[in-house]
Amino acid sequence: MSAHKGSGHFFRQRFSAVLLVPLVVWFVYVVARYTGADHATVKEFLGEPINAGLMVALILVGVYHFASGMQVVIEDYIAAPGSRMALMFLTRLFSLAVAVAAALAASMLAGWITL
């Protein structure tokens, strides 16, 4: 294996962290602003394309950052190759499920899709 194998992963993880900063600041504002608001008000807010897009971006970048961080932890602290492979699979499966469910929920609130 190359000695520089992890450098791409390192920079992608840092890039996702930088992307999360403004997204989390926006999200904290939204939570503070809409705490106690009724469903219709929040749905109207998320119905605006910019807000729905930011919410989906927060979800996807956050899940990617989580999976990336878990990969590092698993690679560094799980010695058994079989266990490492199983945990990586479960982490990716969990991340995919969370990303799909959360993006679907945000898209439904935004009115982009209906079920």
Residue pairs with C-beta under 8 A, 6 or more apart in sequence:
9 68
9 71
9 72
12 68
13 65
13 68
13 69
13 72
16 61
16 64
16 65
16 68
17 65
19 57
19 61
20 58
20 61
20 62
20 65
23 54
23 57
23 58
23 61
23 62
24 58
26 54
26 58
27 55
27 58
30 45
30 51
34 41
34 42
34 45
42 109
43 109
43 111
45 51
46 52
46 55
46 106
46 109
46 110
47 109
47 110
47 111
49 110
51 110
52 106
52 107
52 109
52 110
52 112
55 106
55 110
56 103
56 106
56 107
59 99
59 102
59 103
59 106
60 99
60 103
63 95
63 98
63 99
63 102
64 95
66 95
67 91
67 92
67 95
70 91
70 95
71 88
71 91
74 84
74 87
74 88
74 91
75 84
78 84
78 87
104 113
107 113
108 114
108 115
